[in-house]
Amino acid sequence: MARTRRRKGRAGRIDRGLDPARWAYFVFALGGFLGAWVFSHLIEDVWAVAWGYFPQYVPRTKPFVANLAGIGLAVVGTLIALRRKDWFQFVTEVVVEISQVVWPTKAETRAATVVVIVITLISSGLLASMDTMWSAVTDWIYGI
């Protein structure tokens, strides 16, 4: 099995041949799937409420029809979004900016997590002692 060599990009990073347009299409496809799920459930829920109020006029909820309508709305919405050049350019620029982010190493993440846990423990200890002291003062004032 032949392995392909990766080129080193700026600042020693490995350049994997980022194509922002490909990732932009992926974002729009992901949005389409999410839209299909949301629209399907929304149509099914609205249909169930309408059936609850007007059972003599509205038939019982049919999940297949609601899913089909939701998928249709999502496809239309995704195609409209893809045709908007300014939206596509915006998503492409976001992909380019995200590709330039320098993510922390495992050691940096571990150190930052330890700092957060220690600060949380210190803060909770201070707050607990202040609460205990304030409770004793208020008990003394009220004469309990």
N, C-alpha and C positions, 0 to 999 in steps of 0.2 A: 504494500500500500504506500503510495507516494505521498509525502507530506509537502504542503506548500509553505514556502517561507514567507513570513510576514515582514513588511517593511517597517522600519522605525520612522515614526512621524516626529512632529515637533516635541521638544522637551522629553525625548526618550520614550514617548508613548508608542504603542503599537498601532499602526494605521491599518484598520481593517477594511478600508475601501468604503467609507461611509457615503451612502447615497441618500441625501436628505429627502428626495422625492419618494423613494421607496418607503421610508419611515412615515412620511406624510400620508401616503396611501394607506399604510397600516393603521395610523391614527384614525383616519376617516372610516375604515372598515370596522375598527373597534367601536367607534361611535355609532355606526350603523347597527351592529349587534346589540349594543346597549339600548339604542332607540327602539329596536324591535321588541326587546324584552319589556321596556317601559310602556310602549304603546299597547302591546298585547294585554298586559295586566291592567292598564288604565281603561281600555275598551271593555274588558271583561267586568271590571268593577263598576263602571258606569252603567253597563247593560244590566248587571244584577240589581243596582239601585233602582233603575227605571222599571225593571220587572217587579220589584218590591212595591213600588208606588202604583203602577198601572199594569197589573197582571192580566187584565182583560184585553189590553192593546199590544203589549210587548211580550213576545214569546220568551220562554226560559233561556237562560244563558247557554250559548254554544261555544265552548272553548276553541274548537277548530276554526270557526268563523272569526272569532276575536283574534286568534293568533295569526290567521291569514291577513286580516285587515291591519294588524299591528306591523307585520313584516312588510306589507305593501307600503304603509306610511313611512316606515324606516328606510326602505329602498328609495322612495321618492325624495325624502329628506336628505339622504346621503348623496344622491345624484345632484340635487340642487346645491348642496354644500360643495361638492367637488367642482362644479362648474364656476363657482365664485373664485376668480383668480386671486383676489385679495385675501380670502380665507386660506387658500392653498399656500400662498406666499408666506402668510403669517405662521402657519404650522411648520413650513419648511425652515423658516428663520428660528423658530423655537427649537427644532431638532438640531440645527447647527449650534445654537447657544448651549444646549444641553450636552452636546458632544465635547464642548470645551471645558466642562466642569471637571475639576480635579477632585476625585472622591477620596475620602480618608482611607488610610491603610487599616488593617485589622488591629495593629498595635495602638494607633491613634484612637480608634473607636473604643477599644477596651479601656484606655486611659480616661477618655471623656466619660464613659459610663461609670467608672469608679469615682470620678469627681462628682458626678451628679448624685450618686448614691450616698456619698459621704456628706455632701451639702444637705441633702434631704434629711439624713439622720440628725445632723446638727440642728437644722431648723426645727424639726419635730421635737427634739429634746428641749430646745429653748421655748417653743410654744407650750409644751406640756408643763414646764416649770412655771412659766408665766401664768398659765391657766390655774395651776394648783395654788400659786401665791394669791392670785386675784380671788379665787374661791374662798380662801382662808380669810382674806380681808373683808369680803362681803359678808361672810358668816359672822365675823367679829362685829361688823357694823350693825347688822340686823339682830344680833344677840341670839343666834340660834344655838 
